[in-house]
Amino acid sequence: MTSFDTSPPLNVWRAMLALSVVFVMLATTGWTAMRTHREPTALQHSLDKWEHGTLRGLHLPDPEAAPARLTRFFASLTSHERDRLAHRYSLAVGNMNGAPAKLRYRANRIALGQAREVERERMHDSRISRAGQQDAGQRMERYEALMRPGRHILAFDPAGSGRVAEVFGSLTKADRISVVVPGVDTDLLTFQRTYRRYSAPVGMAKALYAAERAERPSTRTAVIAWADYTAPDGLGVDAATGLRAEEGAVRLNALLRGLPGRAPVSMFCHSYGSVVCGVAAQGMPDRVSDLAVAASPGMRAASASRLGTSARVWAMRDASDWVQDVPYLELGGLGHGADPVSSAFGARVLSAHDAQGHSGYFQPGTDSLRNLAHVGVGAYDAVTCAREDDACRADLPRTTTAGRA
């Protein structure tokens, strides 16, 4: 695999062979050599403070408690008390599933401001290399962009390459919620792009949000650009195995269990993001009605029925996408299994006409984006199947005039 927004490697098979050699070496020497000791992160420090904190003379609840319990806790507080917690434990509250969405936005704005000042100091720290100072400047600019008025940051962690999630629309008022899960090379600095904007999480989510609103103006929608996991970095052993997907799946299901309301949720998973969704599928809450993958290298399952989800499973791949040349197999942890667009897999295969390669599925004006938007608002009778038999529309619920299924 390679970056979700770059050209394919010249010889994918050769790359996979090289990865298999690396995998064998790692299996022989052990994974522990890849691990290094890490100091506590700013998020962990905030969580530690929360765990020792009090309010009204009482201990605060476990930050890892069930989202429903945390929701009840925050609902019992006054507005002043909620704001006090957001300021005192900004990163903890900003990443706490079960906390009110608006409070998380507020807490993450505070945390972003604090992280911006850290990077401002690093820019002028003579002990840091020139490259390090430039990196600090880039991160500071990204934090400032995320803090702009109107942006709703649902999760933020500055550690390492960084993690972030952003909401478009209102989560609390939405009739339907969509979650976009991107692939490799996703981090804070690549979360949003000016060049090839629809290959980055923000561009994907904004394009989907606009397409959903155009498809069903009467249906209130919300779209989450979810880059709140540590994605593989380019073509390497992480991209060829499920390690990052397994870690990401835990975080993804924690998000889904903490979403407010009861609106149906649709998943839109691109490239390695489809591996994350495939691993997470079995643990997804029942409110997830649809699971759609684009440009998938596999979902670490032999068939859609083996994913362990009641959600409808959709798949698409453009004819020019290089990912079709990746071996669809899984051997000793290497590779991601069966091809989701194959007839044997059993997914509902959608048209991706005009997607133009591996990174064009969310490009406005494409069949792929239109089809994803149809799924997102439950307009199943409007989807275009990739095959002439229209099998992808079989046994689907009827669409109401309000756009709900």
Buried (B, 14 or more C-beta within 10 A) or exposed (E): BBBBBBEBBEEBEEBBEBBBEEBEEBEEEEEEEEEEEEEEBBBBBBBBBBBEEEBEEEEBBEBEBBBEEBBEBBEEBEEEEBBEBBEBBBBBBBBBBBBBBBBBBBBBBBBBEBBBEBBBEBBEEEEBEEEEBEBBBBBBEBBBEBBEEEBBBBBBBBBEBBBBBBBBBBBEEBBBBBBBBBBBBBBBBBBBBEEEBBBBBBBBBBBBBBBBBEBBEEBBBBBBBBBBBBBBBEBBBBBBBBBBBBBBBEBBBBBBBBBBBEBBBBBBBBBBBBBBBBBBBEBBEEBBBBBBBBBBBBBBBBBBEBBEBEBBBBBBBBEBBBBBEBBBEBEEBBBBBBBBBEEEBBBBBBBBBBBBBBBBBBBBEBBBBBBBBBBBBBBBEBBBBBEEEEEBBEEBEEBEEEBBB
